[in-house]
Amino acid sequence: MDAFILSHVEHGVMTLTLNRPDRLNSFNEVMHGQLAECLKQAERDETIRCLVITGAGRGFCAGQDLNDRNVDPSGPPPDLGYSVETFWNPLVRRLATLPKPVICAVNGVAAGAGATLALGCDIVIAARSANFVMAFSRLGLIPDCGGTWVLPRVAGRARAMGLALLGDKLSAEQAQQWGMIWQVVDDAQLSDTANQLAHHFATQPTYGLGLIKQAINAAETNGLDAQLDLERDYQRMAGRSADYREGVSAFLAKRQPQFSGK
């Protein structure tokens, strides 16, 4: 079987490369299955403390492979909700609940679910030549893979509506100016920049980083009172961690901390 997801683990960082470059890394069912297996390892392996997702070839991801759906013009209409429910929604939930930072290194076009997948990651670094395309509207579809949830939150309602309804290309630099992504770097620097950040995260108190991620995600739907209660509960958990004890000990001893991620 072809390896549509390349997985490499080194120094606490798991790098997953979407690997169907001849199809702009668009997803079919086999690719979804392989990615799910890799994420299962990322969830269970305590030595993996940061996840990087990128694409092989000239693009990051063109979303769903339309050839995989085999829409017969003379046949019954396809059930697109099936692939959303079976593959895309579980993927979005896994990345959101993974208690480790997820970096997306966007190395070229990110279109359709490829764009919403990227924007849903915790830290997005894009090559200067990259662009984001909400291609759904051009096919009469809606942004899935969390698109209608994440777009208004990263771009604001007016921009989200324009991007989703028009389906125009958005350059990486414009996405950064709008506050939708973290950083734009020269194409040649993308891999090194993402790897440096990932290896930094892998040496940090990653248990606490996971709590930060969960707290910020929860704030999207919580009221102030609920969020204050959650901060109390998470701070209690963080204060009981080995990382917090090590951080304070290192600070008082004026030495570099050696965090374990626990």
N, C-alpha and C positions, 0 to 999 in steps of 0.2 A: 504493500500500500504506500502511496506517495505521502511524504511528510509535508503536510500543508501548514503545520506549525513547527517551527524550529525552536527548541528549548535549550538554553545554556544557563547553567548555574555556576556562579563564581563569586567568592568573597561575600556571601550573603545576598547576592542579587540574582534574581531570575529574569533573564531576558527572553521574551517571546517574540519571534519574528513571523509575521503573517507571510506565508510562502506559496502564493500562487501568482507570481509576477506576470505570467502570460495573461492572466485574467484580472490584472490590477488588484490582486489579493481579495477579490470578491468571495463571499462565503457560500459554500454549499454545505450539505448536511454532514459530510465526512469531516470537513474543516471545523465545523461547530463541535463535533464530537471530540476531535483531537484537542481543541482549545479547552474544552470542559475538563478533560483529563489533566492537562497541565495546571489548570486553576485548582483542581483538587489537591495536587501536590503542593501548590503554593499555600493553600489553606492549612494543610496538615504538617508541613515541614517547618519546625520552629527555627531552623537555621536560615531559612529564606526570610529576609527582613525588608525587602523592597522588590517591586515588580516593575519591569520596563516592557512596554509593548511598542513595536515598530513594524515596518513593512519592508519586504524585499523588493528590489527593483526600483522603478521610477515613480511608484505611487504608494501611498499608505494603505488605502482600502477603498474600494468602490462599492462597499455595502453588500447587498444581497446579489448573488449571481442569478440574473434573470433566466439564463439557460437552464438552471437547476429547477426552475418552476414549470417549464414546459407548458406554457399557456396555449391551449388549442383554441383558435378563434371559432371553430365550429362545435367545440365541446362545451360542457357545463363550466360555469365560472369557478376559478380556483378558490380555495379557502386560504387566503393569506394570513388570516388570524392564527392558523395552525402553526406556521413557522415562527410567528411572533411569540406565541404562547410557549412553544416547545423549545425554541433556541434563543431568540433575542432577549426576551424578558428574563430568563434565568441568568443569562450572561450579565445583564445590567445589574441585577440584584447581587450577584457574586462579587463583582468589582466594587460595588458600593459598600458591601458589608465586610470585605476583606480587611482585616485589622492591620494592614500594612500600607504604606504609601504606594500608589500606582502612578507611574510616570508614563505618559504617552509621547513618543518621539515621532512626530508627523513628518515623514520624509518626502511627501509629494501630495498629490491630490487625495483629499478625504471627502468622499461623496456619499450621499444617502446615509445609510446606517453606519458607514465608515466615518462620516463626520460626527454623527451624534455619539458613536462609540468613543471617539477621541475626546470630545468635549465633556463627556461624563467622567473622564479619569481625573485624578486628584491634581496632578501637575501636568500641563500640556506645554511641550517645547516643540516649536515648528521650524522647519527649514524655511529660509527666506522665499524659496520658490514654491512652497506649499500653498494650497488654497482649500477652502471648505465650501462644499456645494450641497445645499439642501435640495437634492434632485427629485425628491418625492413628488412635488406638485407638478412636475413636468409629465409625470405618468398618471396623474389623477389620484395619487396616494397621499397619506399623511406622514409626517416625520415619526418614525418609530425608534426602537432601541433607546427609549427614554427621551426622544427628541422634543416632544411638546412639553415635557417637564423641565428639561435642562435649558432649553433655548431662552425662555423668558428670564430665567434666573441668571444666566451668564451674560445676556445681551440686553435685557430689558424688554418690555412688552412690544414697544414700537418696532425695534430692530428685529425681534424674534418674528413678529408678524410679517414684516417685509421679507426677511430671509426665507421664511417658510412658504409664503405665497408666491414669491417671484422665482425662487430657485436659482438666483444668480450666484456667480462665483464671488467668494469673499477671500481676499488675499490674507496671508498670514499676518502681514504688518497691520492691516486694518483690524483683524481680529484681536491683535494685541492692543491697538489703540482703543478699542471698544471694551477692553478688560475681559475678553472672553477666554484668553489663554495667558499663560505665565510669561513666555519668552519666545522671541524670534532670534535665530542665529543663522550665520552663513551656512550654506548647505554642507560644506566640508567640515564644519564644526559640530554638526548635529549629534553624531554618535558619541563623540568625546564629551560633549556638554551633558548629555543625558546620563552617560556612564559615571561621570564625576559626581553628579548629583545623587545618583542611585547609590554609589559607594559611600557617599557622605551619610545618607539616610541609614545605610546598613550598619554604621558605627554609632548611631544615635540611640536614645532611649525609645526604641520602636514600640514598646507597649504603650507608652504615653502618646506617641504619634498616632497610633491606632485609635486611641480614645479621642484625640483632637478631631480626627476625621469623622468618627461617629457622631460627635457632638455638633460639628458644623452641618453635617447632613441632617441631623434631627432638627436643627434650628430652622430649616426650610419650612417645616410644618408646625412646629411648637409655638405656643404663646410664650410670653416672657416668664410667667410663673412656672410653667412646665420646664422651660429651659434652665431656669435657676435651680430647680430641683435636680435636674439632670446633671448640671455642673457640680452640685454638691456630691451627688452619688459617684460621678466619674472621678472627682478630685479625691474622694475617699479611697477609691480603687487605685488611683495613681500613687497616692501616698503610701500604700502598702506594698508597692512594687520594689523589687531589688534594684531597678534602675534609679529610682528616687533616692534610695539609701546610698547607692554608689555615687550619684551626682552630688549629694550633700557632702559625703565623705571626701570626695576629690576636691570640692571647692574649699573645704576647711583645711585640707592638707596642701592646697596649692599645687595639685598635680592633675594630669590629664585623666578624665574618667574612662573607665573600661566598661561600657554598657553591654548588657547581655540580651536586651530585648525582652526581659521578663520582669 
